[in-house]
Amino acid sequence: MKMLRISALGAALVLAIAPMANAQGEGMGGGGGRGGARMMEMLFKGIDLTDVEKAQVDSIQAVYRAKMPAMTPGQAPDPSARAARREIMQKETADIRNVLTPDQQKVFDKNVEEMRSRRRSRSGN
């Protein structure tokens, strides 16, 4: 139950910054836009991924990026598209977390919580 809650919270956080990540992100290693790369930096802060783990994360991101509903820049997504994005991101976050070792998962969960907390403080909630 706790893991599901953490995954849901992480996905909600990812949803808040998804427009940047979806439009520009190209994975962990490279070329992606600043939004997606910055989000990944924050999620993996303090985690040293092996080359195999990096490849797995990149693969997961590619799969979920392809599933994301299209967005029109400068226009807020409609509620159904937003719900679809949220669901996709929850699954992506859970799949990425599953690549990690138990020790890495603890740091990842802490990073997710910190990102969520920052988002809440910016939105005034």
Secondary structure, 3 states (H helix, E strand, C coil): CHHHHHHHHHHHHHHHHHHHHHHHCCCCCCCCCHHHHHHHHHHCCCCCCCHHHHHHHHHHHHHHHHHCCCCCCCCCCCHHHHHHHHHHHHHHHHHHHHHCCHHHHHHHHHHHHHHHHHHHHHHCC
